[in-house]
Amino acid sequence: MPRKPAMPGIDRRQKILEAALEIFAEQGFEAATNKAIAERAGVNQGLIYFYFASKADVYFATAAYYTDQVIAQLDAIFAQVDEADLASGLTQLLKETVRLLSTPPASHLLRVMYQVAGSRVPDGELSNEEERRAVSGLARHLAQRFREYLERQIAQRQMNTINPALVSYILTRTLIATVSMRGPGNTLSSSLESLAEALVGLYVYGLLPRQNTPGQSST
């Protein structure tokens, strides 16, 4: 049988990152091994050390790569939101964000970050400050986008005057914690639609100006 042609260097590194995200999400950082990552990627284990000095460096590179990818997808969602109507716009925003964060690669990335946050931060030879910041970069970016959205709505008098920084922080943490805890055997394994509807009920109508709240008199 003829041998398969070797993957280009960039493809092999990409395969390692894809496999690492899956393995870290399934097993956690501490239990995961470079051997398991290599097997999932279909490469020789020694190739991992060609690109990375340690498992920690695989972790940081994986987190940085997929954080950038998910951030780009989040930006696309925020760019399409209807800002003329707070209720429909924020409902759309929450539902689309829940769908994105609940499906791979975002769901894997959040699970990995949630696991690491509850233990120790990996220490790798190549893990510089920029890569370390990437680990929490998704949460920071999502909170910033929510804050900017809320500030525009307040300026346009579309919503109650609230503390946009505080509300965006609470909203971001609720989304990330809820999505991260979903999974087989977990009591939060509800459908994405019902999860999104619950978040809409909790947040959207409380932010509306009182006279615009559904079912409430304007008097």
QUIFENWO-V269905 format. One line per field, one symbol per residue. ss: DSSP state (H for helix, E for strand, C for the rest). phi: phi as a letter, one per 20 degrees, with the letter a starting at -180 (. if undefined). psi: psi as a letter, one per 40 degrees, with the letter a starting at -180 (. if undefined). A space follows every 50 residues. Layout:
ss = ???
phi = ???
psi = ???
This chain:
ss = CCCCCCCCHHHHHHHHHHHHHHHHHHHCCCCCCHHHHHHHHCCCHHHHHH HCCCHHHHHHHHHHHHHHHHHHHHHHHHHHCCCCCHHHHHHHHHHHHHHH HCCCCHHHHHHHHHHHHCCCCCCCCCCCHHHHHHHCHHHHHHHHHHHHHH HHHHHCCCECCCCHHHHHHHHHHHHHHHHHHCCCCCCCCCCHHHHHHHHH HHHHHHHECHHHCCCCCCC
phi = .ffffffggfffffffffffffffffdnffefcffffffffmcfgffgff ecfbffffffffffffffffgffffffffefeefcffffffgffffffff fecfeffffffffffffecdfgcdfeeffffffffdffffffffffffff fffffelebffcefffffffffffgfffffefqgmdfeefffffffffff ffdfffefggfefgmdfee
psi = hiiiiiiiddddddddddddddddddeidddiidddddddefiidddded dididddddddddddddddddddddddddeihedhddddddddddddddd eeiieddddddddddddebihihidegidddddddedddddddddddddd dddddefeiihihdddddddddddddddddeiiheieefiiddddddddd dddddeeiideehhehie.
